[in-house]
Amino acid sequence: MVDDPLKQLGETFKKARLQSGLSLDDLSEKSRIQVRHIGNIEKANRIDLPEEAYLMGYLNKLSKILKLKNPQVVMDEYKKGESQYIVQNILNENHIKNDSLPFNISFLRIYHLYILIGALVILGIFYLINSTSSKDSNLDKKLITISKLETRKPTVIPDAKVINIENLDLEIKVPEPIVETQEQSSKNNSDSPFSIYGEGSKSLKISILEVAWFQVYGIGASKALFEGDGYPNVEPNKFEFRDDIGFTLSSGNAGAFKVHDAGKKYILGKSGQLIKWYYPEGAKYEYKQRAKH
């Protein structure tokens, strides 16, 4: 069983706060985080804490204000433990659900397979009947056309002249192939205005409209491709993420992101709205499948 990493981090924050002689109110005033959130973090009370995107922002800010030794190392260890803790909870939930099922899943899958095979057989027979009838119909049309051609009289062109093309001086010009110079090639393949993170065949392009902390996780790469703050007027403010499977986007401000998708542009939600968004279709299912293993 994996211990809750938030409990250990909360105790570390509380110890550092007391050593600094700060009360909860003092720390709240310095960090601009509500007292109740700081108290819930120290007690590892997950039920009353905000979504993951907000929580990560709080933890990063508190670790810097409390001047922890190697705050980045502390946060990296927390994230690693948090991933293991989430996976363990998902496995436990699935175990409970599977034990409570009142029927045999394997039998249900075989039953569905029989239905699918039967449907394919019926469709195959229907296709063969239609293709045979259409072939007979086309053959009848060809026979009618041939019979009409046989009864038609040949057309005679009067005073037709034979031209010997060997005596004609003809010049045939073959167009030259278009060769792209190196300068033209560099223009056509100019760098994209989007800052690229990750590798893969799937692409997610977003523009920053408002200030927001966000994380983009590559499902195929099994790691965060980007994690930090985005600003609309500070470069980079346009991002492109690449992965072989897909992405999850987490943030506390859905209104901050404009998504570019096949020529269409749309905003994910309202300002200040918490999101955990999956892209493209099927990415959420693949993310959960991988979390089980």
C-alpha positions as CSV (number, residue, x, y, z in Angstrom):
1,M,0.0,0.0,0.0
2,V,1.4,3.4,-1.0
3,D,1.3,6.1,1.7
4,D,-0.3,9.4,1.0
5,P,2.5,11.7,-0.2
6,L,0.4,14.8,0.7
7,K,0.5,13.8,4.4
8,Q,4.3,13.8,4.4
9,L,4.6,17.1,2.5
10,G,1.9,18.7,4.8
11,E,3.9,17.8,7.9
12,T,7.1,19.2,6.3
13,F,5.2,22.5,5.6
14,K,3.9,22.7,9.1
15,K,7.3,22.1,10.7
16,A,8.9,24.7,8.5
17,R,6.2,27.2,9.3
18,L,6.5,26.7,13.0
19,Q,10.3,27.0,12.9
20,S,9.9,30.3,11.0
21,G,7.5,31.6,13.7
22,L,4.6,32.1,11.3
23,S,1.0,31.5,12.1
24,L,-1.5,30.3,9.6
25,D,-2.7,33.8,9.1
26,D,0.8,35.1,8.6
27,L,1.5,32.5,5.9
28,S,-1.9,33.2,4.3
29,E,-1.0,36.9,4.0
30,K,2.4,36.2,2.5
31,S,1.2,33.5,0.0
32,R,-2.3,35.0,-0.7
33,I,-3.6,31.4,-0.1
34,Q,-6.7,31.1,2.1
35,V,-6.1,29.9,5.6
36,R,-8.4,26.9,5.2
37,H,-6.5,25.6,2.2
38,I,-3.2,25.9,4.1
39,G,-4.7,24.0,7.1
40,N,-6.1,21.3,4.8
41,I,-2.7,20.9,3.1
42,E,-0.9,20.5,6.5
43,K,-3.6,17.9,7.6
44,A,-3.6,16.2,4.1
45,N,-7.4,16.7,4.0
46,R,-7.9,15.9,0.3
47,I,-11.7,16.1,0.4
48,D,-11.8,19.9,1.1
49,L,-8.8,20.8,-1.2
50,P,-9.3,22.3,-4.7
51,E,-8.6,20.5,-8.0
52,E,-5.1,19.2,-8.9
53,A,-4.2,22.2,-11.0
54,Y,-4.8,24.7,-8.2
55,L,-3.3,22.4,-5.6
56,M,0.0,22.2,-7.5
57,G,0.2,25.9,-7.7
58,Y,-0.4,26.2,-3.9
59,L,2.3,23.6,-3.1
60,N,4.9,25.3,-5.3
61,K,4.3,28.7,-3.8
62,L,4.4,27.4,-0.2
63,S,7.6,25.5,-0.7
64,K,9.3,28.8,-2.0
65,I,7.9,31.0,0.8
66,L,8.8,28.6,3.6
67,K,12.3,28.4,2.0
68,L,12.6,24.6,2.0
69,K,16.0,23.1,1.4
70,N,16.0,22.1,-2.3
71,P,12.3,22.9,-2.9
72,Q,12.5,21.5,-6.4
73,V,13.7,18.1,-5.1
74,V,10.9,18.1,-2.5
75,M,8.3,18.8,-5.2
76,D,9.7,16.2,-7.6
77,E,9.5,13.5,-4.9
78,Y,6.0,14.6,-4.1
79,K,4.9,14.3,-7.8
80,K,6.5,10.9,-8.0
81,G,4.7,9.7,-4.9
82,E,1.4,11.3,-6.0
83,S,1.5,9.3,-9.3
84,Q,2.0,6.0,-7.5
85,Y,-0.7,6.9,-5.0
86,I,-3.2,7.7,-7.8
87,V,-2.5,4.5,-9.6
88,Q,-2.9,2.5,-6.4
89,N,-6.3,4.1,-5.7
90,I,-7.5,3.3,-9.3
91,L,-6.4,-0.3,-8.9
92,N,-8.3,-0.6,-5.6
93,E,-11.4,0.9,-7.1
94,N,-11.4,-1.5,-10.1
95,H,-10.8,-4.4,-7.8
96,I,-13.9,-3.5,-5.7
97,K,-16.0,-3.0,-8.9
98,N,-14.9,-6.3,-10.4
99,D,-15.7,-8.2,-7.2
100,S,-19.3,-6.8,-7.2
101,L,-20.2,-7.7,-10.7
102,P,-23.2,-10.1,-10.7
103,F,-22.5,-11.7,-14.0
104,N,-19.6,-13.3,-16.0
105,I,-17.9,-10.6,-18.2
106,S,-16.1,-13.2,-20.3
107,F,-19.5,-14.8,-21.2
108,L,-20.9,-11.4,-22.1
109,R,-17.9,-10.7,-24.4
110,I,-18.3,-14.1,-26.2
111,Y,-22.1,-13.5,-26.6
112,H,-21.3,-10.1,-28.3
113,L,-18.8,-11.8,-30.6
114,Y,-21.4,-14.3,-31.8
115,I,-23.8,-11.4,-32.6
116,L,-21.1,-9.6,-34.5
117,I,-20.2,-12.7,-36.6
118,G,-23.9,-13.3,-37.4
119,A,-24.3,-9.7,-38.5
120,L,-21.2,-9.9,-40.7
121,V,-22.5,-13.1,-42.4
122,I,-25.9,-11.5,-43.1
123,L,-24.2,-8.4,-44.6
124,G,-21.9,-10.6,-46.7
125,I,-24.9,-12.5,-48.2
126,F,-26.8,-9.3,-48.9
127,Y,-23.7,-7.8,-50.7
128,L,-23.2,-10.9,-52.9
129,I,-26.9,-10.8,-54.0
130,N,-26.7,-7.1,-54.9
131,S,-23.4,-7.4,-56.7
132,T,-24.7,-10.4,-58.8
133,S,-27.8,-8.6,-59.8
134,S,-25.9,-5.4,-60.7
135,K,-23.5,-7.5,-62.9
136,D,-26.4,-9.1,-64.8
137,S,-27.9,-5.6,-65.3
138,N,-24.6,-4.2,-66.6
139,L,-24.2,-7.2,-69.0
140,D,-27.7,-6.7,-70.5
141,K,-26.8,-3.0,-71.1
142,K,-23.6,-3.9,-72.8
143,L,-25.3,-6.4,-75.1
144,I,-28.0,-3.8,-76.1
145,T,-25.2,-1.3,-76.9
146,I,-23.3,-3.8,-79.0
147,S,-26.4,-4.7,-81.0
148,K,-27.0,-1.0,-81.8
149,L,-23.4,-0.6,-82.9
150,E,-23.6,-3.5,-85.3
151,T,-26.7,-2.2,-87.1
152,R,-25.2,1.3,-87.5
153,K,-23.8,2.2,-91.0
154,P,-20.2,3.3,-91.2
155,T,-19.6,7.0,-91.7
156,V,-17.7,7.9,-94.9
157,I,-15.8,11.2,-95.1
158,P,-15.7,12.6,-98.7
159,D,-12.4,13.7,-100.2
160,A,-10.4,12.8,-97.2
161,K,-6.7,13.7,-97.6
162,V,-3.8,11.7,-96.1
163,I,-1.2,13.9,-94.4
164,N,2.4,12.5,-94.1
165,I,3.6,13.7,-90.7
166,E,7.2,12.7,-91.5
167,N,7.5,15.8,-93.8
168,L,6.2,18.2,-91.2
169,D,8.7,20.2,-89.2
170,L,7.2,20.0,-85.7
171,E,8.9,21.2,-82.5
172,I,7.6,19.7,-79.2
173,K,8.6,21.6,-76.1
174,V,8.8,19.6,-72.9
175,P,8.3,21.9,-69.8
176,E,11.3,22.0,-67.6
177,P,10.9,20.7,-64.0
178,I,10.5,23.3,-61.3
179,V,13.5,23.3,-59.0
180,E,13.1,25.0,-55.7
181,T,16.1,26.9,-54.5
182,Q,17.5,26.6,-51.0
183,E,16.3,30.2,-50.2
184,Q,12.7,29.4,-51.4
185,S,12.8,26.1,-49.4
186,S,13.8,27.8,-46.2
187,K,10.9,30.3,-46.7
188,N,8.3,27.6,-47.3
189,N,9.6,25.6,-44.3
190,S,9.9,28.6,-41.9
191,D,9.8,27.9,-38.2
192,S,6.3,27.6,-36.8
193,P,5.3,30.4,-34.4
194,F,4.4,27.6,-31.9
195,S,7.0,26.5,-29.4
196,I,7.2,22.7,-29.8
197,Y,7.4,20.2,-26.9
198,G,7.6,16.4,-27.2
199,E,7.6,14.0,-30.2
200,G,5.0,12.0,-32.0
201,S,2.3,11.9,-34.7
202,K,-0.5,13.5,-32.6
203,S,-0.4,17.3,-32.2
204,L,-2.1,19.7,-29.8
205,K,-1.8,23.5,-30.5
206,I,-2.9,26.0,-27.9
207,S,-2.6,29.8,-27.5
208,I,-2.6,31.6,-24.1
209,L,-5.3,34.2,-23.6
210,E,-5.0,34.8,-19.8
211,V,-2.4,34.2,-17.1
212,A,-2.6,30.5,-16.0
213,W,-0.6,27.7,-14.5
214,F,-1.0,24.5,-16.5
215,Q,0.4,21.1,-17.2
216,V,0.3,19.1,-20.4
217,Y,0.9,15.3,-20.0
218,G,2.0,13.1,-22.9
219,I,0.1,9.8,-22.6
220,G,2.5,7.9,-25.0
221,A,5.6,9.4,-23.4
222,S,4.2,8.8,-19.9
223,K,5.5,12.1,-18.6
224,A,4.6,15.8,-18.4
225,L,5.7,17.6,-21.6
226,F,5.2,21.0,-20.0
227,E,4.4,22.3,-16.5
228,G,4.5,26.0,-15.6
229,D,2.9,29.4,-16.0
230,G,1.6,30.8,-19.3
231,Y,1.2,34.5,-20.1
232,P,-0.7,36.0,-23.1
233,N,1.8,38.8,-23.9
234,V,5.1,37.0,-22.9
235,E,6.7,34.5,-25.3
236,P,6.3,31.6,-25.5
237,N,2.5,32.2,-25.6
238,K,1.8,29.7,-28.3
239,F,2.5,26.0,-27.7
240,E,2.5,22.8,-29.8
241,F,2.7,19.5,-28.1
242,R,3.4,16.2,-29.9
243,D,2.8,12.6,-28.7
244,D,2.1,9.2,-30.3
245,I,-1.2,8.7,-28.4
246,G,-2.6,12.0,-26.9
247,F,-2.6,14.5,-24.1
248,T,-4.2,15.6,-20.8
249,L,-4.4,19.4,-20.1
250,S,-4.8,20.4,-16.4
251,S,-5.3,24.0,-15.2
252,G,-7.3,26.2,-12.9
253,N,-8.4,28.5,-15.7
254,A,-10.2,27.0,-18.7
255,G,-10.7,30.4,-20.3
256,A,-7.0,30.9,-20.7
257,F,-6.6,28.4,-23.6
258,K,-7.6,28.7,-27.3
259,V,-7.2,25.4,-29.1
260,H,-6.3,25.2,-32.8
261,D,-7.9,22.1,-34.3
262,A,-7.9,21.5,-38.1
263,G,-8.5,25.2,-38.9
264,K,-11.0,25.7,-36.1
265,K,-10.2,27.7,-32.9
266,Y,-12.2,27.4,-29.7
267,I,-11.8,28.3,-26.0
268,L,-12.0,25.4,-23.6
269,G,-14.2,27.1,-21.0
270,K,-14.8,30.1,-18.7
271,S,-12.2,32.1,-16.8
272,G,-11.4,30.6,-13.5
273,Q,-13.0,27.2,-14.4
274,L,-11.0,24.1,-13.3
275,I,-10.3,21.6,-16.1
276,K,-8.7,18.3,-16.8
277,W,-9.2,17.9,-20.6
278,Y,-8.2,15.0,-22.8
279,Y,-7.2,15.2,-26.5
280,P,-7.8,13.7,-29.0
281,E,-10.9,11.4,-28.9
282,G,-10.0,8.2,-27.1
283,A,-7.1,9.8,-25.1
284,K,-9.0,9.6,-21.9
285,Y,-9.6,5.9,-22.3
286,E,-6.0,5.2,-23.1
287,Y,-4.9,7.3,-20.2
288,K,-7.0,5.3,-17.7
289,Q,-5.9,2.0,-19.3
290,R,-2.2,2.9,-18.8
291,A,-2.9,4.0,-15.2
292,K,-4.1,0.5,-14.4
293,H,-0.8,-1.2,-15.3
